[in-house]
Amino acid sequence: MCRVDKEFILCTCLPKSPSPQPVQHHKKSKRWKRKKSEPVIEPPLQWVWKLLRYAGPKVIQMDGMLMEPDIDAQDLRDKAVILKELNQRNCFDFDYELKEGDCLEISAQNNFLKSFEFIVSQGVWVEGGYDPWQDEAIVTKRGHLSNDTSS
């Protein structure tokens, strides 16, 4: 999924497999020298999600600082669209009933710094999540984000 500007669904099925990765040749081979000048095309981000349920405080607490996610203007727009859709309809491909304290984490599969967190508070989804240093959570469901609503 590139942009969240159409209807999307939080799928529990397996995502379509990406195209096979090109073979990496040894840096001393002629093929390597020929391909070195070609631009590297990065695959599009694939978004995955986890539905978490609070399991209590962590037994062992850690001190430290968490690195803030790398959020740009488009990500903020996507976050607002996702939050709006979560509160207007059931975005999951299964029957989901809101439960106070449930947390939804949506993150880029190959970039852990691009992530969004939403939590159920007073019967609606709001921005926020669990503190990974202090809260224990169990994953109840997981899947990928899809713009294809026909699957």
N, C-alpha and C positions, 0 to 999 in steps of 0.2 A: 504494500500500500504506500503510495507516494504522498497523497494529500487526502485529508478527510473533508471532502466537500460534497460528497454524495452520501446516500444512505450506506451504512456499513453494518456488519454483523460480527459478533464475537463468536467465532466458530470453535467447536471442540474437535472437529475432524482434523486430519493431517493436512498441512498445506501442500499445494502443488509443488513437486520437487523442482528446484531451480536447475537451469541448464548446467551441464557438467563443466567443471572448472578446467581451464586449459592446463596442459602438461607443463610443468616447470622444468626447464633444462638446466644442466650444470652451467655455471657461469663461464667456463672455458670453452664451451661448445660454440660452433659457428651459428647455430640457431639462436643461441642466447644473444650473441653480438648483433644479429640481425633484428631481433625483436626488442632489443633494449631501447631503441629510438621510438618505438611505437608508444602512443599514449596508453596509460593504464585506465581501463574502464571499470569503475567500481559497480558492483551489483546494487540494485535498489534495496533500500532498507526493508526488511521483513519485520513486521510488528507481531509480538507475542503477548499474551496476557495470562495473569494468574488471579484467581479469586481466592482470597485468604480469609480465614476466620481466626479471631483472637483466641489464643490458648492460655493466656496468663502472662505474668511477668517472667523474664528470663531469670534463671537461677544464677548464672554468672553474668555480671554486668561488666562492660568494657568502657574504658575511657578512650576518647579519641575524637577526631573531627571527620565528618562525612564530606566528601567532595560533592559540591552542588552539581546538578545535572546541567548539561550544555543545551540551554533552551534559547531558540531564536524567535523572531516575530512569527514565522509560519507555525512553529510549534505551539505558541501561545494561542493562535487562532484555532489550530487543531484541537487543543485542549478544551477551549470554550465550546467548540462544536460537539466534541465527545461528551462533555458534561451535560450539555443541553439535550442531546439524544438519549443519554442514560436516564434522565429524569422524565422524558416524554414517552418512552416506549421500552419494551423489553428488547434489548440489543443482543441478547444471547440466543443461541440456537437451541436452547432447552428452556423449560419452564423454571423461571427464577423468581423467588419471592424475596423482597428486600428484608434483610435481617440487620438490626442495629449492630454496628461495629464491623460489618463485612467490608473488606477492602479489595479494591480492584487495582492491580498494577499492570500497566501497559508499557512495554519497553521495546526498543529496537533490538533485534536478535543479536546483531554483531556489534552493538555499541551500547554498553550498559549506562553510559552517561545520558542517553536520550530516553527518558522515562517519564511517565505520568502516573500519579496515584490519586485515587478517589476513594472516599470512605462513606458509608451510610451513617448519617447523623440525623436524628429526628425524622426518619422516614424518607429522606431524600439523599441523593448522591451529592457530596461536596468535595472540594479539593482537600487533600490530606491523606494521611496514611499512618501506619504504625511506625514507631521508633525502632529501627533494627537493632539498636544497642540495648534496649530495655524490654521490648515486647516479643513474646513468642507467638508465632502464627503458624497455622497449618494450611497447606494448599488443598482446597476442596475441588477445584476444577482448574483446567488450563487449556489453552488453545492459541489460535492466531487470529489476527484481525483481517477481515476480508471485505472488499468492496463489492464482491460478487454475491448478491443476495439470492441468486437462483440456486446455489449449492446447499 
